[in-house]
Structure formats: C-alpha cells, structure tokens
Amino acid sequence: MNTIDKFNQHVMHSYGRYPLVMEAGENRRCRDESGKEYIDFGSGIGTNSLGYCDEKWADAVCAQVRTLQHSSNYYYTAVQAEFADKLCTTAGYSSVFFCNSGAEANECAIKVARKYSFDKYGKGRHNIITLVNSFHGRTIATLSATGQDVFHNYFFPFLEGFVNVKANDIADLNDKIDDTVCAVMLEYVQGEGGVNALSQDFVDAVYDICGKRDILVITDEVQTGVGRTGKFLAGEHFGKKADIVTLAKGIAGGVPMGACLVNEKCKDVLTPGTHGSTFGGNPIACAGGLAVLERLNSEGFLDEVAEKGKYIKAELEKCSEVESVSGLGMMIGIKLKTKNAGEVAKQALDKGLLVLTAKEKVRLLPPLTITYDELKEGIEILKEILEE
C-alpha cells in the first residue's frame, strides 16, 4: 500500500490535499518520495519562516530535545523565561500567554477581553466586534468570531457575543459600537479572506473609537506577524499597537507555538485557574522561537523581507494575466484575469513550485530567508503557467 492510500485509510478526510508526499526539506526546497524537488512559496502556510531545517534553528531545537522536552506549567523553565523576555521586548508588550496555535491564541485573547471588561464593568459588556471576511480559527469560539458565512454551518449552535462589521466601513463600525462591546478584533491583512489589507482611515477610526470608550483592540497577527510583512508586527505599518495581539505560524519556525501578548493594562487579567494549556510554552517550541527571534532581530533582516516583497510584487505586475497584487511584505495575493487560482496551484505543483490560494487569489508566503535567485526561479515558473 502506498503512502497516500495508507494515509487516507486512517486519517480523517478533513483537508483537501494535493497528491504530494513530502519526504525531506532543506532551506527553501523540499523533495517528495520520488526525489522530485520543489521550491516552496508557501512555507507551510507561513509556518516554516526560516525555511526547512535551518541549521541554527535545528541545532537549537535538537539541543533542547536532549535537555528537557517538556515540563508542566506548574514549574518554571529557563528557556520559556528567556523566550518570553525576548518576545515581549521585540514586540513591545508587557506579558504573554503561550499556547500551541493561532486559534488557541485567539481563544485566549477573547477570554482576556471579556474578563477585563467583566472585572471593570460587570456583566453585559461582552460583545466582540469582528470584521466581515475575517478568519480567526476553527474552534467553536474562533469560528463564531470568524466573519465568513461559509464557516457558519454544521456545528450549531455557535457561540453568541460576536458582531460583524464590514471591513473599511467606518459608518458600519459606528452603528454597531455600543455599551455591550468589550473589544474589536481585526486582521490588518485578511489572509484567508483573500490577502486584503485594511485602510489606514479605518484602522485609525477603530483605535480612536475604542480609545474613547475603553474598548480593547485585539489584532490577530497569526499570519501577518513575526516578520511576514517586513515589520515584526503588521501594526507597525499602520502606526498602531493593540491592547492584545496574537501570534502563531512562523513564531517557532515549524514547531507548534501560539502566543497571546497583552499590554500593561491587561497583564494581570488572567489569574491562576482562569486559563491554561498543557503544552503551552513547551521547551522545544521555545527553543525554536528563540532561534527565529535571533534571526529576525539581526541587522537588516526585516528590511530585506520588505524589499523582497516589493520585488515579488513588481515582477508579478509585469505578467499580463495578473489583474492586481495585494498584501504587505512577503504576504502576497495575486488576482488573476482569466485563470482559476486552484488550477494554477495544481499546475505549479507539477512544475516543482508550491503555492497557496486564498479565495479567488493565488497566495504566496515564501520563507523569510528565501534568496533572490530562488524568488526569480519560482516567479519564472509561475509566470510561465499564467502566460500559457
């Protein structure tokens, strides 16, 4: 029995998978069971931020595996303390809760916002405004928060307390902000929603309105954070710092890790027994995270990510099939004139290039360490497909 048949016999069919069996990877390339190589413009949906098996990252993770692989959160570990210190310092936040995924980080953010409001104002101020076309995760709470009808099926009843506002519609925001709202939750760039960035005017309005009402701002930077847009946090492009920010995907270079960071006024909201995670802050994940932060904080690294993003956009805009290119940094959405994004992704796979889709767009999330030669090679493959 081949790998795919064996896989399908025992693994739930909850994903639409491509017929590729990955066997190994190195830097920005992986290979399948037959030995065929692929340039990766998807990085595990932005998770392999340093590419495959980066040497310094792998050394750090392997050293931790041989030192201490896990300790319950009844105890302290030096590696979690060090990672928390460096992460909070890099991001500019007071405190962090560690978990294992973006959905879990968003769950934590929801709980912090509601408890902050309950502690200060009592019951009845629990609604959270999220944006139409947003995506915040696949748990019941984060699905409820997600502003896409396509996800609101099957798993009824969904969690109450979420109100959707149209992205970039200040009038709609004003209409729905009232005394029942404790937080506004947004993605600066809606990744799964089509790689669409919010407008500066709308972001300014959110912060202005929330600031006047003591309503918390939560920014879901699960996909945009940790250098993806050329800044450590995408909020830096907008000149804003949320009360709560969530991170995951590329934060630990491929090891499961999520983080919910809070500012000074929220740092004491969670008290013993109000939240927890068995694997949160796992030493192996923290070691991977430290290796990622070391690279991202090296001189000029994020500036180069921003420049690579501009290069990708400029090259794609030369293609006659490309209608527009959206996103920030190396978070790219490509709107096509006539071709189907899903079919393009399949053709790219055949030609040795891994890309993603988001709604009707081709989506690119290359490893942050990708070279210009690798970008040029991958873009040429993509152009060849688009211009056929």
N, C-alpha and C positions, 0 to 999 in steps of 0.2 A: 504494500500500500504506500503510495507516495505521500509526501508531507501535507499537501493541501487536502487530500482525502482524509487522512488521519486527523488533521486539524478540524475539518468540518464535521467529523463523526462525533467529536467530544466537546467542541467549543460552541457556545450559543451563537446563533447567527444574527448578532445584533449590529454588525457592521457590514457595509458594502465594501468588500475588499478587492484590491487588484490582484491578479494572478502572479504575484511576485513573492518568492520565498527568500527573504534576506538571510544570508549566512554570516557575513562579516562586513566591517566597515573600517575605514582609515581616513582621517581628516575629512575631506568633503565628498568622498566617494564610498559607495558600498558595492558589494557584489552578491549575486544570487547563487543558488546551489549549483548552477551550471558554470559558474565562473564569470558570467557577464557582469560588466561594471556599469555603474550609474553615477552620474553627477547629481548631487542632491540639492534641489532648490526648495525643499520642504522642511528639512531638518526635524523630522518627527513632529510636524505641526509646531515648529518653533522651539522645540524642546532641546535638541542637540545644539545648543547655542555655540559651542566650541567645535562642532563637527563630531565625527566618530572617533572615539578612543584617543582624544588629545593626550599627548604623552604626560604632561604635567598634571592634568586632571586625573588620568588613570593612576598615576603614581600616588596621588593624594588619597584617592578612593581605596586603592589596594592596601596602602599603609594603614588606613583606618579599619578596614576589614580584618586585618591581622592584629589590631589593637583592642577594639571594642566595637562589636557590630550593633549592639542595642542595649539600652538601659531604659527602664520605665521612667516616666516623668515624676515619680516620687523622689528621684535623685537628680543630682546635678552632673553635667559633663562639661569639661573644659572646651571641647570642640563646639558645643552648642552655644556656650557663653561667648566664644570668640566670633562665631558667625553672626550671632545676634548683634554684637557690638559693631562689627564691620558693616552689616547690612543697614542697621539703623543710622549709622554715621553716613554711609553713602547715600541713602535715600532721604535723610533729614527728618527722621521720625523718632519718637520717644520710646516706643515699646513694640514688641512683635509677638504674635502667636504663631507657632509653627504647626503645619498640618501636612497633607500629602498631595493636594491637588488644588486646582483653581476653584472647583465647586466647593470644596471644604473651606477654602479661604473666604469665599463669598458668603457661605453659611455663617462663618464667624463674624464677618462684617455686619450682616443682618442682625445677629444677636447683640453685638456691641451697640449698634444704633438704637435698637429697641430698648435695651437695658439702660442706656444713657438717658433716653427720654423718660422711661418709667421712673428711674431713680430721681430725676429732677422735677418731673411734671405729673407723675402718676399715670393711671390708666387712660386709654383713649387717644393717645398720641403715638400711634404705632405704624401708620401707613408709610410705605416707602414708594417714592416715585421712580419708575424706571422708564427707559425710552423704547418707543416702538422700533422694532428691528434689532433690539439688543439680544445678547446671548450671555447668560451668566452661569450655566452649568446644567447637570442632568439629575440632580437630586430633586425631590418634590419641592423644596423651598426655592431652589435656584431656577427650576423650570417655571415655577409660579412667577418668579421675578422676570423671567425672560419675556421680552415683548414681541414674540412671534407666534401667531396663531397656530402655525404648523406644529408647534411643540405642545400645544394645549389640547391633547387628545389622550384617550385610553386610560389615563392614570387618575381619574376623578375620585374624590374631589381634590382640587388643587388648594393650596394654602391661600387664605384670604390676606388682605393687607397690602396689596401691590396695585398701583395705579399707573397706567401707561400714558406718557406724553410723547407727542411727535417730536422727533429729533429736529433741532434747529428752529422750533416753533415757540417763540417766546410768549406769544399770546396764549397758546395752549398750556404752557407752564404756569403762567399767571392764573389761569382759570382753575387749575387743579391744585394749586398750593393752598392749603388751609390749615386750621389748627389741629387736624388729625395727622399731619405729616411729620415724621421724625427725621427723614433722610431723603436725599436724591442720590440715586445710584446711576452711574454712567460709564461708558467706554469712550475715551477720546477718539478712538478709531474703532468703529464697529467691525470686528474681524469676521466672525461667522456671518454677520449680516451683509457682507459684501465689500469689506475694506473701505468703509466710508468714514471720513473724518468729520467731526463736529465743527461748526463755525466758531470763530473767536467771539462773536457777539453773543451767541447762545451760551457758551461757556461762561462768559463774563456775567450774563444775566443770572445763571444758576448760582454762582458764588455770591453775587450781590443780594439776591433774594434770600438765600439760605443764611447768609451772614446776619441779616437784619432780624431773622426770626429764630435764631439758634437752632436751625435745621442743619444736620450734618450732611456733608458731601462725601459720598463713597465713590472712589474711582476704581473700576475693575481694570487693572493693568496686567491681567493674566497673560494676555498676548502681546500687549504693547510695551510692557515693562522690561527691565533688565537689559537695556541697551538696544532693543529691537528697532527703535525709531531714530537712533543716533543720539539720544539722551538716555540717561539711566531710567528716567520716568518720562512718559509722553507728556505728562502735565507740564514739564519744563518748557515745551514748545508754546504752551498757552500762558505761561507765567503764573501758574496756579499750583497750590499744594492742598490737596484734600485733607479732610479730617481723618479719613480712613482710606488706605489703598491696599489692594490685594494683588499678589504676585504668585506665579507658578511657572509652568512650562520651562523656559530656559534658565530658571534660577539656580538649578543644581546640575546643569549640563547633561541631563538624561536620567538622573536618579529621581524618584518621586519626591516632590517637595512643593509645598504651598506655604504662603506667608500672608498674614493679615497684620499690617502695620498701622499704628494709630499715633495721633499727636498727643500733646501734653494733656489736653482736657479729657481725652478718652482713655488714658493709660491705666487708670485704676478702676475702670468699669467692670471688667471681668475679675471676679473674686474666686477663691478656692471653691470648687464644686459647680461653678456656673458654666464651664466649658472644658473640653478635654479632647485628647487624641492619643491613642496607644502608640502610634508610630511617629507622631509629630515631633520634629526636632531630632530624628534618628541620626546617630553619629555619622553614618556613612553618607547620608544626604547632606549633612552639614559640611563634611569634608569636601564633597563635590561643590557645594555652594561657595566655600572659601576659595577654591581654585577658579571658579567663574569670576568672583569679585576681583581677585587679583589680576586677572586678565583685563577685565573691563575697566579697572581703575588705572591701568598702565597708561603712560603718557601717549596721547594722540589716538588711542584705540577707538573711542566713541566718535571722534571727528572723522575717522576713516570709515566707520559704519555709515555715517551721514553722507559722505562723498560717494561711497559705493551705491547707496540708494539713489542718488542723483544720476549716477552713471547708468544704472539699470533703467531708470525712467526715460532718460534721454535716448538710449538705444532702442527701447521698445516703441517710443513715439515715432521712430523712423519707419516703422512697419506699417504698410498700407492697410492691413486687416485690423489694426488696433484703433479703436474709436477713442479711448481715453485710458489714462493710467492714474489710479488713486492710491492713497496711503501716505505713510511717512517713513523715511529711512528705508530699511530693508523689510518693510511690510508693504507689499505691493499687490494691488488688484488691477487686473487687465480686462477692460470691457472690449469685447470683440464686435465687429460689424456684422459678420455673417456666420461665423463658425460657432459650434457648441463647445463650451468650456470642458464638459466631461469627456467629449470625444478627443479634444486636444490633449487632455491629460493622458488618455489611453495611448494616443499616438506618440506622445513624448516618452512614455514608458518603453514602448517598442524601440525607440531610438536611443535609449540609455540616459534619459533625463527624468527626474522625479519632480513633479509639480503638484500643486493642490488646486482646489476650486473653492469658491465662496459665492453662493447664489449663482448668478449667471456669469461670473467672472473667473478667469484663471488667477490663482493666488500664488504668490511667491514669498517664501520665508527662508531664504538661504541661511546657512550657518554664518554667524557674525565674523568668522575667521576666513571666509572664502576669499580666494585671490582674484585679482582682475583677470588673469588668464583663464581661471575656471569660470568666472562670470561670462567672459567672452565666448567660451566654448559652449556653455549652456544656452546662452541667448541666441547663438547661431542656430542651434538645434531647434529652438522654439520658433525663430523667425522662419526657418525652412518649412516647418509644419504650417505656420499661419499663412504663408505666402504660396502654398501649393495650389 
